[in-house]
Amino acid sequence: MTKRVDVEFKSEGTTVRGWLYLANTSKRAPTVVLAGGWCYVREIVMPTYAQAFADAGINALIFDYRNLGVSDGDNRQHLDPWQQIRDYQNAISFLERHDNVDPDRIGVWGISYSGGHALILAAIDPRVKTIVSQIPVIDGYENMRRAHGTMEYRALWDLVLKDRKLRYEKPGEQLYLPHATENSAAEVSAWPFPETVRTFMAIKASEAPLYENRSTVESVDLLMNYDVGPFVKRIYNTPTLMIVAEGDDLTLWDLEIGAFNQIPSTKKKLEVLPHTSHMTLYSDQSKVKVAAAMARDWFVETLKP
């Protein structure tokens, strides 16, 4: 039977905490590392995936990045994609030394922002033997331009520049903005979609009380320099499943499919979920279970002997 245990490990000196779902406590097993997207904490949607993997004989580690949820970090709600990628890598280093983990069979799963991280990890870390990249962020600059539209994008840039000025003039101070907002014309947010704030606030009320609907403004500044394009061209031999929501206009399904087509590996598969939006992969449990089954089957095929 699956056993879930609390774990923690160091990532560049900061304690990161998570849950390890053990498929079998008597032997080493393949293991998948999971972490979330923008402002996510470990309770958001990921336990469904972790349980599906564990039920299929694959351990699963869900963790909160530094600065979020139950993990330490002094710069709360700050999202640095390369720090997050290093947190993934340190999670792998932790797992390599665990008595119940086969260090030669470790995979990575990511969703939204971390879906992009999974693609980068497939390119830069040979310890990663297989990945699932679900509704990934591909190009932060293009994503922000298209998501915000002309006038709101101007307002976003004004806020980024205001934050840069404040951080220079008053070290230790910085600005914050909402993850999402109901009225993007009146309030600048990172992701200007009413369905996003409604979905995540409902999840916060029901199962993820540590979720906060805010990030540092610098997080968006860093997002706009984030691009998986140079990395997907380096995925030569790592099995890669990309799961895309049909018509996704939050992380932009055309960019996702374009990135998939740039992967040179023949060990790749694209699944396009029909009649599915970005946010229904959080709010609609029937769709979550379909995606979890796809990811489970991929990891069974590519990680289990």
Secondary structure, DSSP 8 states (H G I E B T S, - for coil): --EEEEEEEEETTEEEEEEEEES-TTS-EEEEEEE-STT--TTSSHHHHHHHHHHTT-EEEEE--TTSTTS--SSTT---HHHHHHHHHHHHHHHHT-TTEEEEEEEEEEETHHHHHHHHHHHH-TTEEEEEEES---BHHHHHHHHHHHHHHHHHHHHHHHHHHHHHHSTT---EE-S--S-TTTS--SS--HHHHHHHHHHHHHT-TT--S-EEHHHHHHHTT-B-HHHHTT-SSS-EEEEEETT-TTTTHHHHHHHHHH---SSEEEEEETT--TTHHHH-HHHHHHHHHHHHHHHHHHH--
